[in-house]
Amino acid sequence: MSPTILWLLGGAVFIALEIFGIPGIGFLFAGIAALIIGGAVELGFLDADSVLLQFVLFFAMSVTSAAILWSKLKTKSPEPYSNIVGTEAMVGVGGLVGNKEGQVKWSGTLMRAQLVENDGLDAVAEGTAVTIERIEGNLVFVRPKK
């Protein structure tokens, strides 16, 4: 089998591992490097017989592509779980009373919840729609939906 086919096949396998198998390890960068080496061999930029040079360039390109793309692929939210704030939840069994913890159901998940302080409410009945105002640790603070 020609080196071009091996490199291109290897690149496809690395990328498939990243997508379907073990994401986050860096197989994407190895896959990109393997595809580049396969293309370079096919186009004649690298000699098909210089296997050592191909592997050295493969490792160098893997590291280079990781250095260039790693920070761009990492998405950081300014606040953890900020996508939950402002969404609707339903008050769980027993309702919410004063500043005691209760439960709300958000997106099919039961979450620990408490009423927002200084809202003037003493209780919210079970099944009432509420809006999530903020999150502290694993406790959501809610107020009745307006």
Residue, then its C-alpha position, 0 to 999 in steps of 0.5 A: m500500500s502506498p504511503t499516501i493511502l496510509w497517511l490519508l487513512g490514518g488521518a481519517v481514523f484519527i479524526a473518527l476517533e476524535i469524533f466517535g471514540i475518545p474526544g478531547i485527547g488530541f486525535l483531531f490534531a494528529g488527524i490533521a497532520a496525517l492528512i497534510i503529510g499524505g497530501a504532501v507525499e501525493l503532491g511530491f513535496l515529500d519523497a515517498d521513501s523518506v519515512l523518517l522525515q514523514f514521521v518527524l514532520f507528522f509529529a511537528m505538525s501535530v504539535t503545531s496544529a494543537a498549539i494554533l487550534w487548541s485555544k480556538l476550539k476551547t470555548k469558555s463561558p464567562e459564568p458556569y451554567s450561564n445558559i440556564v439563567g433566565t430560563e423557565a422551570m417548574v416548582g417541584v413537589g412541596g413547592l417553595v417556602g420562604n428561604k428553605e430549599g425545595q426543588v424545581k424541574w428544569s429541562g427534565t432535571l430536578m434541581r435544588a432551588q430557593l426563592v430569591e430573597n427580598d422578593g416579598l413572597d413567602a411561598v410558591a405552589e407546586g407546578t408554578a412556572v418560575t424563572i431562574e435568576r441566578i445559580e450559586g454552586n448547585l442551588v438555583f434561585v428562582r422567582p415566579k414567572k411574570 
